[in-house]
């Protein structure tokens, strides 16, 4: 199997400095991902239409602002965005009419997707030893069209793995002699785990924390990821591989709590 693809990718942007501390900008750009093949779909039981997927193409539009205050100690930015994608490359699982999996994960390019929303970010150097940051994004995303197969139409659904909103906050405190404490929290809104939108991961938050000590060229860090051991799903949800549609959906789970020690030496 062999294919060739090429694409012209223009980008245009404009900036306007309102003041030395305030900037407005707008941009438009062309995005592209080359097509390819689903080798796992090369099987007599799989439709030939799933063997190859097309190149993904999109137009991205963005307008926003950037600013700094308090002598640069407080920085903020915000943006509105709109993305129109053709031949959206989506992960899916080919199944038989009974619901049993006929292949491992395959990539399709039958969807057109529209995404629009906004994102904001704020960072604040409270003191020379304390940094705080907050960021958030809201996305309204939809399959404008997605006909996966005969009689299977996901048009109007929310794309898989596209959360409605995301919020992230972090803080760092440098204290004593070479010590630094860091903590962050990531909140993700309801997220579909399949194009059908029949399985949705409800909102959840992950907390990470660390304590480090630096002496000269050596830094030792004790860290905890997913500190509160939040259980969540992180991958494509599917019907039972072995028994067909038995009324139960399955999905991979995210990483559990991890606690460790890291030592970094520089020379």
Beta strands, then each sheet from edge to edge (+ up, - down):
strand 1: 11-19
strand 2: 22-33
strand 3: 36-37
strand 4: 52-53
strand 5: 56-69
strand 6: 74-95
strand 7: 101-127
strand 8: 130-149
strand 9: 152-153
strand 10: 165-175
strand 11: 179-188
strand 12: 191-192
strand 13: 200-201
strand 14: 204-215
strand 15: 218-225
strand 16: 238-240
strand 17: 244-250
strand 18: 258-265
sheet 1: 1+ 2- 5+ 6- 7+ 8- 9+
sheet 2: 1+ 2- 5+ 6- 7+ 8- 10+ 11- 14+ 15- 18+
sheet 3: 3+ 4-
sheet 4: 12+ 13-
sheet 5: 16+ 17-
end
